[in-house]
Amino acid sequence: MISLSKKYLTSISDLTDKEILGLIEHAIESKKSSNELAPLTGKTLALMFEKPSTRTRLSFETAMFQLGGNTIYLNSNDLQLSRGESIEDTAKTISLYVDCLVARVYSHDTILQLAQNCKIPVINGLSDLYHPCQILADLMTIMEHKRKLEGLTLSWVGDGNNVCNDLFIGCAKMGVNIKAAIPTGYEPPKTILDLVTKEAKLKNSDFSIVREPIDAVKNADIVVTDTFVSIGKENEDEKRRSVFIPKYQVNGKLMSQAKDDAIFMHCLPAKRGQEVTSDVIDGKKSVVWNEAENRLHIQKSVLVGLLT
């Protein structure tokens, strides 16, 4: 059984390397078990979502059901938040009725305010800065396919977005070398780059950002991308397309520069023909569906770690 030192998960930076490994190992074991206990019987999880969701909502609701608990879905438009109630008062109210809160929000400040004012564990289901549950699933998927994390080389191709931010932090904490191809002006914030650099030094791993995708992907063990237009950036769609496409598209030609046994990952949803081509996402090197499935298993571990 894994227990977490902090009773919230706002970013992958909230976890130690040992806690990350513990969550992954627990998730891999529970994935194999067909006779799992129900340690969260009688517990209730609230899902407060400002953004649309497929995998985050489905995986958390299923995870809680399989662990013996219940879920309540809270669309932000249905809450008194939509009529002006403060986040602080909302957080205090939610804490009276449920045992844990997953929030999927536009601003990371909302996550921080919820974590500060809730008397129950708060999990970031995605914000504009971080996506920790996705990255835990990603690291779990890499472990399953590569049998290790430390010493591997991961290539990121695309936007320095919320997924990128937490992926860099998580990889640096676990000793994974990072080579990222990101266009000028689209890098993660300096505070995140400084943190990643610090964590990489502690693990004696490499971290670099380049402009040419081929330089990042060459001899990589893992190639990862994500949409070039994240939720909330729709007004930049045309500009971003002109910057990222076709140069930063992961296609068969670019993927061929990685190692022969390299794997391709994408958090989904994918915009086929933009950041990735169908021959790659549907190809033999793609593990995106394994990655998506692992959201369920790693989130079960997070819930158990926070609630037991």
N, C-alpha and C positions, 0 to 999 in steps of 0.2 A: 504494500500500500504506500502510495506517495503522499507526502504532506508538504505543503508549500509554506515558506516562511512569511510571505506577505499575503494578506487576505484580499488581494485584488490583482488583476492582470490588465494593466493599461497598455503595456508594450512588452516586447520580449526582453527588454532591458530590466524588467522587474524580477526576472528569473536568473538564478545562478547557472553556471554550466552543469553542475551536478543535478539541479532541479530539471533542467531541460532534458538531460539524459534519462533521468528517472521517469519523467512523463512519457518519453518515447518508449522506453523499455516496458513500462506498464501498459501502454497502448498496444504495443506489438503482442504482448502476452494475452491481453484481453481479447484482441482480435482473433486469436486462435481458439479461444474458449467458447464452447457452445452452451455451457452450464454456468453462466455467470451469476453471482449473487446480486441482490438488489440493495446495495448499501444506502441508497437515497430514498428508501420507502418513507412516505410521509413528507418529503421535502417538495417545495414548489419553486420553480424557476420562472422569473418574469423576463420577457423579451420585449425591450423597448426599442422600436425601429423607426428611424426617420428616413432611411433609405430602402429601396427595394432589395430583395434578397431571394436567392434560391437555396444555395448550399448552406449558408450560415443558419437560416431558419430551420430548414429540414433536418440538418445534422444535430442541432441543439435540441429540437423537440424530440427527435428519435432517441438521442442519447439519454435524455432525462427519462423517457418512457422505459427504456431498457434497463435503466438503473433503479427503477421502481418509483420514480417521482412524477410530478405533474408540471405542466407549463401553462403560462398565461401569456398570450400575445397582446402587446400594447402598441397599437399604431399611434404615433405621436399626435396625429390629428384628432384622435379620440380622447386624448388626455386633456386635463385642464391647462397643460403647458400651452396648448393652442389658444387659450383664452387669457394668457398672461401670468399664470402661476409660475413662481420662480423654480429654477432647477433645485435649489436647496430644499424648498418645501415639498416638492415632488419626491425628492430622494428620501426625505424623512418619512413621508407617507408610504412609499413603496416598502421601506424597511419594516413597517408594522405588519405587513401581510405575507411577505414571501421570504425565502431563504437565500436567494441569490438573484442578481440582475445581470443580464446581457444587454448592452446598449450598442446599437449600430447608428452612428450619428455623423453629421457633417463636420462639426468642429471638435477637435480633440479637447478643447477646453471644457466641453460638456462632459466628456468622460472623466476628466480630472475633478470637476465639481461634483459629479455623482459619487466618485470614489471617496471624496473628502466628507460628504454629507450623509452617505448611506451607512447604516450600522450592519450591513450585510456585504458579502463579497460582490464586487463589481468586475465584470469581464468586458473588455473591449471587443465587440463583434465587428468592428471596423470604424475608423475615423479618418479624417483627412491626412493624418500623420502616420498611423500605425495599423497593422492588422496581425496581431500576435498569434491568434489561433490558426490562421492560414500558414504562418511560418512554421509553427510547431508541426503541422501536418506535412509541410514540405520537407522538414528535416527528418521526420519519421519515414517519409517515402524514400529519401536518399539512403537512409540507414538500411531499409529493407532491400534496396537494389544493390548497394555498394558495400554493405556489411560494416561500414565505418563512416566517420565524418572527418576526423582530423587528417589533414594532408591532401584531401581532395581539392580540386579546383573547380569553382563555380563561375560561370560566365552569365552576367546579366546584360541583356540587350534591350534598350528602350528608355522609358521615362523614369526619372528618379522620384517615384510616387510612394504612397503609403506602404505598399507591399515591398517595394525595393528597400525602404528605410528599415523595416523590421527584419527583412531577409539579410541585409548586410550586418546588422547587429547580431542576429542569431548565428550566422555563419562565423563571424569573427570570434564570438564567445566559444564556439565549438572547434576552432582551429582550422576552418575551411578557408582556403585561399580564394580571393575574390578578384575577378577581372571584369570590369563593367564598361560597356560602351554606351555612353550617354552624351547627347548633343550639348554643346555649350548653352548654359542658361537653364538647363532642365535637371541639374544635379540635386541630390538631397540637400537639405539645409546644412549650413556649416556646423551647427552643434551636433548633428547626427554624424557627419563625416569625421568630426573630431573624436566622437565616442567610438566609432568603428575603428579608426586608426589606433586609438588607445587599446582597445580590446585585441586587435590583431597583433600588436606588439607584445602583449602579455602572452599570447599563444605562439609567438614566433611565426606567424603566418603572413602572407602577402595581401595587400589591398591596393588596387590601382584603378583609376578611371582613365579610359582612353576615348578617342573620338571615332575610331574605325572599328566596326563590328568584327571584322576578320581578325584584328589583333586581340580582341577579347575572347573569341570563340576558339581560336587555334589551340588544339590539344586540351580542351576543357573536358572535365568528367561530366559536368551538368550544364545544360544551357537553359536559361529561364527568361521568359518575357511576360509582358502583361499588356493590357490595352494602352494605347497612347492617349486616350481621352477618358480619364477617370470620371466617376460620378461627381458632378459639381463643376466639371470643366467643359461642359458641352458648348459653352459660348466660345471656346477656343478651338472647336473642332477643325475648322478649315485651316487655321494657322498651324495647328499641330500636325495635321496630315502632310502639309507641305514640308515640314521639318523632318518628320520621321519616315515617311514613305517616299521611295522604296528602300532608302539606305539602311534603315534599322529593322527591316522586316526579316524574321527568321524563316528562311526558305531552304529548300533542299541543298542548294549550293553553299549557303552559309553553314548549315548544319554539318556538311561533309568535312568542314575544317576541324570539328571537334574529334575527340578520340573515337575509335571504331565502336567502343562499348559505351559511349556517352548516352545519357538520357535527356529527354526534353521535358520541361515542366512549364505549366501555365496554370494560374489559380482559377481561371474561368470567371465570367463568361469570356469567350474568345471572339474577336471580330476577324473571322477568316478572310484572308486576302488583304488584311491590313498588317497587324503586328506578326502574324504567322500565316503560312499557307496550309491548305488542307493536307497536302502530302506529308507535311511534318507532324501536324497534330494527330493525324490518323496513321502515322507511320510506325515502324517497328521500334523506334527509339523513344516514342512518346509514352509517358507514364501518367498522363493527366487524369485518367479515370481512376487509377490507383490513388493518386494524389487527392482527388475529390472524395473518394471513399474514406480516406484516412482522416478527413475532417471529423467524421463521426467518432472514430476511435480515440483520437487525441483529445477531443472535447470531453469525452467520458472521463479520461484521466484528469483533465483540468478540473472538472466538476467534483470528482472524488477528492482530488488534492485540496480543494478549497472548502469542501463541505463535510469532511470527515476528520 
